[in-house]
Amino acid sequence: MSIRSLVDPESSRVRRGAAVAVPATVMLVVGLWGIDRGGMWRDEAVTFQVARRTVPQIWRLLHGVDAVHGLYYLFMHAVLAPHPGEVLLRLPSVCAAVLATGLVAALGSRLAGPRAGLWAGLLYAVTPMVGHYAQEGRSYAMVAAGAAGATLLLVRAVPAGGRSWWAYGTVLGITCWLHELAVLLLLAHASTLALARVPRRVWRGWGCAAAAVVVALLPMVVVSHAQSAQVAWVREPTADTAWELLRQFAGPTDGVYWTCLVLAALGLTRLVGGRGELTCAGVALPLAVVPPGVLMLASLLTPLYVPRYVLYALAGAPLLVAAGADRVACLLTRAGGPELLRARLPLLALTGALAVALAFVHQLPVLRQDRLPEHRPDNLAAMSSDAARALRPGDPVLFLPSQARSAALAYPAGFRGTRDVALAAGAPASGTLYGREVGPGLLRRRLAGLDRVWVIADRRTAGGTRYPPDPTDRAKLTVVQDRFVLREESARDGVIMRLYVRGSLATGARACPVRQRPVRS
């Protein structure tokens, strides 16, 4: 006798509702915990400053850069219109993570029962990678929610004979316009249908929806391909890259990681069900493996793989783990008979929830550290504070490369009254992310009239390990090194702030050690 047959329909509806509501509530708490960490990092700063532009200015920008984020920028323009701020910037991602958690729980409930759905949702909510992007002012949490929603619609459409493919295509199309690499979800769903051996009419309905998604995405693909220089920094993945992603999906701490791997392996025991039947493993395994795997393989030719681009695939991991845990629970209780099994159902669900709570406690140091501003690649608010203490009104400033201007764009108070020596036109007016700069010749003439200049530079550029490709950036580096002498320096994260004085006016500077300005953490 199956467990589902022991539960009456009314009780089943209550359990399914609780299986979705409890993990979603946990995700809301985790997402709001430490959301105001006191500083944006450079990717969030791009969202913040672009979303506050006018719609025509955003539209102009997308013709040159960041077309892949265009729909997200327009959405955030409406969100930030009432009161721009860091919390409001991240709040849509928190809400999207809550929605994704509920959808993962709903998937588990539909495919393996409310108990497995509860466990899958809770596991998703306490996974550090999910919490990280739930507090990031970028589109990745929204893409994850859209992908989970499309997967749930797929699961519902198959037994219904394919009458809901229009909803599936619409949700997946919007998700792909939030980030074009979500289109790899189609390959995962095709694998799921193949494992289920669905009838031809299902393939036909799904194929039409998939074709509509691809056709709708083609304009984005054409424009973003022309902007591919934006991801020139991405490197080819290695075997270590794959293992690192597995660690992020299953849990960063050893105890959680190995437990989840064992349970996920047990969840694979029912990868293929009856003809036309979608199993939990048959949905979860392709979702977790196919998009990252395909992107890594493609990146061996053209590097495109970045873990956050496939965040949406993480939803498959807790589903597999929950399916394995549910199988263990069934094996442990089946020998007791139907009456004992019915009595133990609530206890089993509670035991699994407590195990997830233990995993949460085990990973608490990781989650706590993730909420510190220092855990992001940089903290632009802190950089602006450093600049406010060092710079004076009228001081000339060079940003090297131009992307280092992010702090001044996100937190202009620290740079108020200073002279941006290389700037020709501001970012909104020029339709660029960081502003349009003058050419090398004009820059040299401007620097020729200066006795001192502050340089805010990327550490690798300032250290000579990365030579800037832009001619104006190369001119900044050359003139400063040839005509000026370093007098003062401070560093924070990957950014260095240096004061240079003209060599002919600082004869003592060469003999004196560079003054190291202290930086407050």
C-alpha positions as CSV (number, residue, x, y, z in Angstrom):
1,M,0.0,0.0,0.0
2,S,1.4,3.4,-1.0
3,I,1.7,6.3,1.4
4,R,-0.5,8.5,-0.8
5,S,-3.4,6.1,-0.4
6,L,-3.3,6.5,3.3
7,V,-4.0,10.2,3.2
8,D,-7.5,11.6,2.5
9,P,-7.8,14.3,-0.2
10,E,-8.6,17.1,2.2
11,S,-5.6,16.3,4.4
12,S,-3.5,16.1,1.3
13,R,-4.5,19.6,0.2
14,V,-3.5,21.0,3.6
15,R,-0.2,19.2,3.5
16,R,0.6,20.5,0.0
17,G,-0.2,24.0,1.1
18,A,2.0,23.7,4.2
19,A,4.7,22.1,2.1
20,V,4.9,25.3,0.0
21,A,4.2,27.9,2.7
22,V,6.7,26.8,5.3
23,P,9.8,26.8,3.0
24,A,8.7,30.1,1.4
25,T,8.5,31.7,4.8
26,V,11.9,30.3,5.7
27,M,13.3,31.8,2.5
28,L,11.7,35.1,3.3
29,V,13.4,35.2,6.7
30,V,16.8,34.1,5.2
31,G,16.5,36.6,2.4
32,L,15.7,39.6,4.6
33,W,18.4,38.7,7.1
34,G,21.2,41.3,6.6
35,I,19.7,42.6,3.4
36,D,21.0,46.1,4.3
37,R,24.7,45.3,4.4
38,G,25.8,48.9,3.9
39,G,27.3,48.9,0.4
40,M,26.7,47.8,-3.2
41,W,29.3,46.0,-5.2
42,R,30.0,47.0,-8.8
43,D,27.4,44.8,-10.6
44,E,24.7,46.0,-8.2
45,A,25.9,49.6,-8.7
46,V,25.4,49.1,-12.5
47,T,21.8,48.1,-11.9
48,F,21.3,51.0,-9.5
49,Q,22.6,53.7,-11.7
50,V,21.1,52.4,-15.0
51,A,17.6,51.8,-13.5
52,R,17.5,55.4,-12.3
53,R,17.9,56.7,-15.9
54,T,15.0,57.6,-18.1
55,V,13.5,54.9,-20.3
56,P,14.9,56.6,-23.5
57,Q,18.4,56.6,-21.8
58,I,18.1,53.0,-20.9
59,W,17.0,52.1,-24.4
60,R,20.0,54.0,-25.9
61,L,22.3,52.1,-23.5
62,L,21.0,48.7,-24.5
63,H,22.0,49.4,-28.1
64,G,25.7,49.4,-27.0
65,V,26.0,47.2,-23.9
66,D,24.0,45.0,-21.5
67,A,21.2,44.1,-23.9
68,V,20.9,40.8,-22.1
69,H,19.8,42.7,-18.9
70,G,17.5,45.1,-20.7
71,L,14.2,43.7,-19.4
72,Y,15.5,43.6,-15.9
73,Y,16.7,47.2,-16.1
74,L,13.3,48.4,-17.3
75,F,11.6,46.5,-14.4
76,M,14.0,47.9,-11.9
77,H,13.4,51.4,-13.3
78,A,9.8,51.1,-12.1
79,V,10.8,49.5,-8.8
80,L,13.3,52.2,-7.9
81,A,11.2,55.1,-9.1
82,P,9.4,55.8,-5.8
83,H,12.5,55.8,-3.5
84,P,15.9,54.5,-4.7
85,G,17.9,52.6,-2.1
86,E,19.9,49.5,-1.5
87,V,17.2,47.6,0.3
88,L,14.7,48.3,-2.5
89,L,17.3,47.4,-5.0
90,R,17.6,43.9,-3.5
91,L,14.0,43.3,-2.5
92,P,12.8,42.0,-5.9
93,S,15.5,39.3,-5.7
94,V,14.3,38.3,-2.2
95,C,10.8,38.1,-3.5
96,A,11.9,36.0,-6.5
97,A,13.8,33.7,-4.2
98,V,10.7,33.2,-2.1
99,L,8.7,32.4,-5.2
100,A,11.4,30.0,-6.5
101,T,11.4,28.2,-3.1
102,G,7.6,27.8,-3.2
103,L,7.8,26.5,-6.7
104,V,10.5,24.0,-5.9
105,A,8.3,22.8,-3.0
106,A,5.3,22.6,-5.3
107,L,7.3,20.5,-7.8
108,G,8.4,18.1,-5.1
109,S,4.9,17.8,-3.7
110,R,3.5,17.0,-7.2
111,L,6.2,14.5,-8.1
112,A,6.9,12.8,-4.8
113,G,4.3,13.9,-2.3
114,P,4.0,16.8,0.2
115,R,6.7,15.5,2.5
116,A,9.3,15.4,-0.2
117,G,8.1,18.8,-1.4
118,L,8.6,20.3,2.1
119,W,12.1,18.9,2.4
120,A,13.0,20.1,-1.1
121,G,11.7,23.6,-0.5
122,L,13.5,23.8,2.9
123,L,16.8,22.6,1.4
124,Y,16.5,25.1,-1.4
125,A,15.9,27.9,1.1
126,V,18.9,27.2,3.3
127,T,21.4,26.6,0.4
128,P,24.0,29.4,0.7
129,M,24.2,30.0,-3.1
130,V,20.5,30.7,-3.1
131,G,20.8,33.1,-0.2
132,H,23.7,34.9,-1.9
133,Y,21.7,35.7,-5.0
134,A,18.6,36.4,-3.1
135,Q,20.4,39.5,-1.8
136,E,21.9,40.7,-5.0
137,G,20.5,43.5,-7.1
138,R,20.7,41.5,-10.3
139,S,18.3,39.3,-12.3
140,Y,19.6,35.8,-11.4
141,A,17.1,35.1,-8.6
142,M,14.3,36.1,-11.0
143,V,15.6,33.8,-13.7
144,A,15.6,31.0,-11.1
145,A,12.0,31.7,-10.2
146,G,11.0,31.8,-13.9
147,A,12.8,28.5,-14.6
148,A,11.1,26.8,-11.6
149,G,7.8,28.1,-12.8
150,A,8.3,26.9,-16.3
151,T,9.4,23.4,-15.0
152,L,6.2,23.2,-12.9
153,L,4.1,24.1,-15.9
154,L,5.9,21.4,-17.9
155,V,5.0,18.8,-15.2
156,R,1.4,19.9,-15.3
157,A,1.1,20.1,-19.1
158,V,2.3,16.5,-19.7
159,P,-0.6,14.6,-18.0
160,A,-3.1,17.2,-19.2
161,G,-2.4,16.2,-22.8
162,G,-0.5,19.4,-23.6
163,R,-3.3,21.9,-23.2
164,S,-1.2,24.3,-21.1
165,W,1.8,24.8,-23.4
166,W,1.0,28.4,-24.1
167,A,1.5,29.2,-20.4
168,Y,4.7,27.2,-20.4
169,G,6.0,29.1,-23.5
170,T,5.1,32.5,-22.1
171,V,6.8,32.0,-18.7
172,L,9.9,30.5,-20.3
173,G,10.1,33.2,-22.9
174,I,10.0,36.0,-20.3
175,T,12.6,34.1,-18.3
176,C,14.9,33.9,-21.3
177,W,14.5,37.6,-21.9
178,L,15.7,38.2,-18.3
179,H,18.8,36.2,-19.2
180,E,19.3,34.5,-22.5
181,L,21.2,31.5,-21.2
182,A,18.0,30.3,-19.5
183,V,17.2,28.9,-23.0
184,L,19.3,25.9,-22.0
185,L,16.4,24.9,-19.8
186,L,14.8,23.7,-23.0
187,L,17.5,21.0,-23.3
188,A,16.8,19.9,-19.7
189,H,13.1,19.7,-20.4
190,A,13.6,17.7,-23.6
191,S,15.7,15.3,-21.6
192,T,12.9,14.9,-19.0
193,L,10.4,14.2,-21.8
194,A,12.7,11.6,-23.3
195,L,13.2,9.8,-19.9
196,A,9.4,9.8,-19.5
197,R,8.9,8.4,-23.0
198,V,5.9,10.7,-23.5
199,P,3.6,10.2,-26.5
200,R,4.0,12.1,-29.8
201,R,1.3,14.6,-29.1
202,V,3.2,15.8,-26.0
203,W,6.4,16.2,-28.1
204,R,4.4,18.1,-30.7
205,G,2.9,20.6,-28.1
206,W,6.2,21.0,-26.3
207,G,8.1,21.5,-29.6
208,C,5.8,24.3,-30.7
209,A,6.2,26.1,-27.4
210,A,10.0,25.6,-27.5
211,A,10.2,26.9,-31.1
212,A,8.1,30.0,-30.1
213,V,10.6,30.7,-27.2
214,V,13.6,30.4,-29.5
215,V,12.1,32.6,-32.2
216,A,11.1,35.2,-29.6
217,L,14.7,35.2,-28.3
218,L,16.4,35.6,-31.6
219,P,16.5,39.4,-31.6
220,M,18.2,39.3,-28.1
221,V,20.8,36.7,-29.4
222,V,21.7,38.9,-32.4
223,V,22.2,42.0,-30.3
224,S,24.0,40.3,-27.4
225,H,26.3,38.5,-29.8
226,A,27.5,41.9,-31.1
227,Q,28.2,42.9,-27.5
228,S,30.1,39.7,-26.7
229,A,33.3,41.7,-25.8
230,Q,31.6,42.3,-22.4
231,V,32.3,38.7,-21.4
232,A,35.9,38.7,-22.6
233,W,37.0,38.3,-19.0
234,V,35.4,34.8,-18.7
235,R,37.9,31.9,-18.7
236,E,37.5,28.4,-19.9
237,P,36.1,26.0,-17.3
238,T,38.1,23.1,-15.9
239,A,37.3,19.9,-14.0
240,D,37.7,21.9,-10.8
241,T,35.0,24.3,-12.1
242,A,32.5,21.4,-12.3
243,W,33.4,20.1,-8.8
244,E,33.1,23.6,-7.4
245,L,29.6,24.0,-8.8
246,L,28.6,20.6,-7.4
247,R,29.8,21.8,-4.1
248,Q,27.7,25.0,-4.3
249,F,24.6,23.0,-5.3
250,A,24.9,20.3,-2.7
251,G,26.3,22.4,0.2
252,P,29.7,24.0,0.9
253,T,30.3,22.2,4.2
254,D,31.6,18.6,4.2
255,G,28.8,17.1,6.4
256,V,26.0,18.6,4.3
257,Y,27.8,18.0,1.0
258,W,28.3,14.2,1.5
259,T,24.9,13.6,3.0
260,C,23.2,15.4,0.1
261,L,25.3,13.4,-2.4
262,V,24.3,10.1,-0.9
263,L,20.6,11.0,-0.7
264,A,20.7,12.3,-4.3
265,A,22.2,9.0,-5.5
266,L,19.3,7.2,-3.7
267,G,16.9,9.5,-5.4
268,L,18.1,8.4,-8.8
269,T,16.8,4.8,-8.2
270,R,13.6,5.8,-9.9
271,L,14.9,7.9,-12.7
272,V,12.5,6.3,-15.3
273,G,8.9,5.5,-14.4
274,G,6.1,4.1,-16.5
275,R,5.6,5.2,-20.1
276,G,4.5,8.8,-20.1
277,E,5.2,9.2,-16.3
278,L,7.3,12.1,-15.0
279,T,9.3,11.0,-11.9
280,C,11.0,13.4,-9.5
281,A,14.4,12.2,-10.5
282,G,13.5,12.4,-14.2
283,V,12.7,16.1,-13.8
284,A,15.4,17.0,-11.2
285,L,18.5,15.3,-12.7
286,P,18.3,17.0,-16.2
287,L,17.4,20.3,-14.5
288,A,20.5,20.1,-12.3
289,V,23.0,18.7,-14.8
290,V,22.1,19.6,-18.4
291,P,22.2,23.5,-18.4
292,P,25.6,23.7,-16.5
293,G,27.0,20.8,-18.4
294,V,26.1,22.2,-21.8
295,L,27.3,25.6,-20.9
296,M,30.7,24.3,-19.7
297,L,31.2,22.2,-22.8
298,A,30.3,25.2,-25.0
299,S,32.7,27.3,-23.0
300,L,35.6,25.2,-24.1
301,L,35.1,26.8,-27.5
302,T,33.8,30.2,-26.5
303,P,34.1,30.9,-22.8
304,L,30.7,31.9,-21.4
305,Y,30.3,29.8,-18.2
306,V,29.8,31.8,-15.0
307,P,28.1,30.0,-12.0
308,R,25.4,32.6,-11.6
309,Y,24.4,32.2,-15.2
310,V,23.1,28.7,-14.3
311,L,21.8,29.4,-10.8
312,Y,18.3,28.3,-12.0
313,A,19.7,24.7,-12.4
314,L,20.3,24.5,-8.6
315,A,16.5,23.7,-8.1
316,G,17.2,20.2,-9.3
317,A,19.6,19.4,-6.5
318,P,17.2,19.7,-3.5
319,L,14.5,17.8,-5.5
320,L,16.9,14.9,-6.0
321,V,18.0,14.9,-2.3
322,A,14.4,15.1,-1.1
323,A,13.5,12.2,-3.4
324,G,16.3,10.1,-1.9
325,A,15.4,11.0,1.7
326,D,11.7,10.1,0.9
327,R,12.8,6.7,-0.4
328,V,14.8,6.1,2.8
329,A,11.8,7.1,4.9
330,C,9.6,4.7,3.0
331,L,12.0,1.8,3.4
332,L,12.3,2.4,7.2
333,T,8.5,2.6,7.8
334,R,7.0,0.1,5.3
335,A,7.6,-2.9,7.6
336,G,5.4,-1.5,10.3
337,G,2.1,-1.9,8.4
338,P,-0.5,0.7,7.2
339,E,-1.7,1.8,10.7
340,L,1.8,2.4,12.0
341,L,2.8,4.2,8.8
342,R,-0.2,6.5,9.0
343,A,0.7,7.4,12.6
344,R,4.3,8.1,11.7
345,L,3.7,10.4,8.6
346,P,3.7,13.7,10.6
347,L,6.8,12.5,12.6
348,L,8.6,11.6,9.4
349,A,8.0,15.1,7.9
350,L,9.1,16.7,11.1
351,T,12.2,14.6,11.3
352,G,13.3,15.6,7.8
353,A,12.6,19.3,8.6
354,L,14.8,19.0,11.6
355,A,17.5,17.5,9.6
356,V,17.4,20.5,7.2
357,A,17.5,22.8,10.2
358,L,20.6,21.0,11.3
359,A,22.1,21.5,7.9
360,F,21.2,25.2,8.2
361,V,23.0,25.5,11.6
362,H,26.0,23.6,10.1
363,Q,26.2,26.2,7.3
364,L,25.4,29.2,9.4
365,P,29.0,30.5,9.5
366,V,28.9,30.5,5.6
367,L,25.6,32.3,5.5
368,R,26.7,34.8,8.1
369,Q,29.9,35.6,6.3
370,D,28.0,36.1,3.1
371,R,26.1,39.0,4.6
372,L,29.2,41.0,5.3
373,P,30.0,43.7,2.8
374,E,33.6,42.4,2.5
375,H,32.4,39.1,1.1
376,R,31.5,40.7,-2.2
377,P,34.3,41.5,-4.7
378,D,34.2,45.2,-3.6
379,N,32.3,47.6,-1.5
380,L,31.7,50.9,-3.4
381,A,30.2,52.7,-0.3
382,A,33.5,52.1,1.6
383,M,35.5,53.3,-1.4
384,S,33.5,56.4,-1.5
385,S,34.0,57.0,2.2
386,D,37.8,56.6,1.7
387,A,37.7,59.1,-1.2
388,A,35.7,61.6,1.0
389,R,38.4,61.5,3.6
390,A,41.3,61.9,1.1
391,L,40.0,64.2,-1.6
392,R,39.3,67.9,-1.5
393,P,37.1,70.1,-3.7
394,G,38.9,70.8,-7.0
395,D,41.2,67.7,-6.8
396,P,41.8,66.1,-10.2
397,V,40.9,62.4,-10.4
398,L,41.7,59.7,-12.9
399,F,39.8,56.4,-13.0
400,L,41.9,53.5,-14.4
401,P,40.3,51.8,-16.2
402,S,37.1,53.7,-16.7
403,Q,35.1,51.0,-14.9
404,A,36.7,52.2,-11.7
405,R,34.3,55.1,-11.9
406,S,31.6,52.8,-10.5
407,A,32.1,54.1,-6.9
408,A,31.7,57.7,-8.0
409,L,28.5,56.9,-10.0
410,A,26.9,54.8,-7.2
411,Y,28.0,57.0,-4.3
412,P,28.8,60.5,-5.7
413,A,29.0,62.2,-2.3
414,G,32.6,61.0,-1.7
415,F,33.7,62.6,-5.0
416,R,31.7,65.8,-4.8
417,G,33.6,68.8,-6.1
418,T,36.4,66.8,-7.7
419,R,37.5,67.1,-11.3
420,D,37.2,63.9,-13.4
421,V,40.1,64.6,-15.8
422,A,39.3,62.1,-18.5
423,L,35.6,62.4,-18.6
424,A,34.0,63.9,-21.8
425,A,30.4,63.1,-21.2
426,G,28.5,61.5,-18.3
427,A,27.2,58.0,-18.3
428,P,23.5,58.7,-18.9
429,A,24.1,61.4,-21.5
430,S,26.6,59.2,-23.5
431,G,24.5,56.1,-23.4
432,T,27.3,54.1,-21.7
433,L,27.8,52.4,-18.3
434,Y,30.7,54.5,-17.1
435,G,30.8,57.6,-19.3
436,R,32.6,58.6,-22.5
437,E,36.2,59.7,-22.1
438,V,38.4,62.0,-24.1
439,G,41.0,60.7,-26.5
440,P,44.6,60.1,-25.6
441,G,45.8,63.4,-27.1
442,L,43.4,65.6,-25.2
443,L,44.0,63.6,-22.0
444,R,47.7,64.3,-22.3
445,R,47.1,68.0,-22.7
446,R,44.8,68.1,-19.6
447,L,47.4,66.2,-17.5
448,A,50.2,68.5,-18.7
449,G,48.6,71.4,-16.7
450,L,48.3,69.5,-13.5
451,D,50.8,69.4,-10.6
452,R,49.1,66.5,-8.8
453,V,46.4,64.0,-9.6
454,W,44.6,61.2,-7.7
455,V,44.4,57.9,-9.5
456,I,41.7,55.3,-8.5
457,A,42.7,52.1,-10.2
458,D,42.0,48.5,-10.5
459,R,44.7,46.6,-8.5
460,R,45.8,44.5,-11.5
461,T,46.0,47.5,-13.8
462,A,47.9,49.6,-11.3
463,G,50.2,46.7,-10.5
464,G,51.0,46.1,-14.2
465,T,49.6,42.6,-14.4
466,R,46.8,43.7,-16.7
467,Y,47.6,46.1,-19.6
468,P,44.5,48.2,-20.5
469,P,43.3,47.7,-24.1
470,D,41.6,51.1,-24.3
471,P,44.0,53.8,-25.8
472,T,42.8,56.4,-23.3
473,D,43.4,54.1,-20.3
474,R,46.9,53.3,-21.7
475,A,47.6,57.0,-22.0
476,K,46.6,57.5,-18.3
477,L,49.0,54.8,-17.2
478,T,51.9,56.0,-19.4
479,V,51.6,59.7,-18.5
480,V,51.2,59.1,-14.7
481,Q,54.2,56.7,-14.7
482,D,56.5,58.9,-16.8
483,R,55.6,62.4,-15.5
484,F,54.5,61.9,-11.9
485,V,55.8,60.5,-8.7
486,L,53.8,58.4,-6.3
487,R,53.3,60.3,-3.0
488,E,50.5,58.5,-1.1
489,E,48.6,55.2,-1.4
490,S,45.7,53.3,0.1
491,A,44.0,50.1,-0.9
492,R,40.7,48.4,-0.4
493,D,39.6,45.1,-1.9
494,G,40.8,45.2,-5.5
495,V,41.0,49.0,-5.8
496,I,44.0,51.2,-5.1
497,M,43.8,55.0,-4.5
498,R,47.1,56.8,-5.2
499,L,48.2,60.5,-5.1
500,Y,50.7,61.4,-7.7
501,V,52.7,64.6,-7.8
502,R,54.6,66.0,-10.8
503,G,58.2,64.8,-10.6
504,S,59.8,68.2,-11.2
505,L,57.9,69.6,-8.1
506,A,58.6,66.7,-5.8
507,T,62.3,66.2,-5.7
508,G,62.0,64.9,-2.1
509,A,59.2,62.5,-3.1
510,R,61.6,60.0,-4.8
511,A,63.8,59.7,-1.7
512,C,60.9,59.5,0.8
513,P,58.9,56.3,1.3
514,V,55.3,56.3,0.0
515,R,52.8,57.3,2.7
516,Q,50.4,54.5,3.3
517,R,47.0,55.9,4.2
518,P,45.2,53.6,6.7
519,V,41.8,52.2,5.5
520,R,39.0,51.5,8.0
521,S,37.3,48.2,7.4
